[in-house]
Amino acid sequence: MKIVIFYFSGTGNTWRIAQSLHDVFASQQIPVELHSIESLTQGEILKIIARNDIVGFGYPIYGSDIPLIMQEFLKQLPVPEHPIPIFVFCTQWMFSGDGTQVSQEFFPSPRYQVRWSEHFFTPNNVCVSVLRLPYTTDQRKIAAKFNHMRKRMDNLVKHISTGTSHRRGFGFFSKWIGLMQRAPFRKYFGAWRNDIGIDGERCSRCGLCARICPVGNIDRVTLVPQARCILCVRCYNFCPENAITYRDRLHDRSRGAPYRGPAGFRPEQMKDL
């Protein structure tokens, strides 16, 4: 049995879960690869899938939906000649409903068969001033949140390694809850994604926001947003000057620094910069 995990992580939560799952598989002497989807070419993806038996996909949930970058990644996967057993996991602050089941909308073929799925509760990463949701940057509390998910990680790996089915988020109630959140999110996504800006007075023109953006939304020369934002809030959270605005509002520094992921996460890792 050989396993590969593809993942997208905007601010570190999915990265931490993916890394932990990798370590659990490895501790059981199961060969496993781990890849950020931001650092792969189409040719590399083909080779990676071909040399593995089981394929995993991980992503954060936005409004009970999959980030646009992961949607596009799934759509562009090669159509396999034979069924491929896969597992899907999502990270979420609260209840997403069918956060894993919704992935089935985007696979290019029913031969990608979701046999295992899991939802992981992780710290809130949305710190924009317009919403003022609670969040923490205390690494002890962040670590405790991830440690609390260890049982779910071990359980998922156990089901995969033994071949027993486990699909969280695939029930009727889960789908109904997901649709209730996803419908308005998809309706207004086009408007919300254009609300990122840069404050000229705070900006030091270091260019970090442009370098770490997973979709190239910020021009590297002009530092002007290009209306391709996927709402991962990576630029907002990691700007050293807190110069990124959302809906024309700067980060409220009285709340402390924005959420910058669990210990060890660097957004440059995701793009191999």
Secondary structure, 3 states (H helix, E strand, C coil): CCEEEEECCCCCHHHHHHHHHHHHHHHCCCCEEEEEHHHCCHHHHHHHHHCCCEEEEEEECECCECCHHHHHHHHCCCCCCCCEEEEEEEEECCCCCCCCHHHHHCCCCCCEEEEEEEEEECCCCCCCCCCCCCCCCCHHHHHHHHHCCHHHHHHHHHHHHHCCCEECCCCHHHHHHHHHHHHHHHHHHHHHCCCEEECCCCCCCCCHHHHHCCCCCECCCCCCECCCCCCCCHHHHHCCCCCEEECCECCCHHHCCCCCCCCCCCHHHHHCC
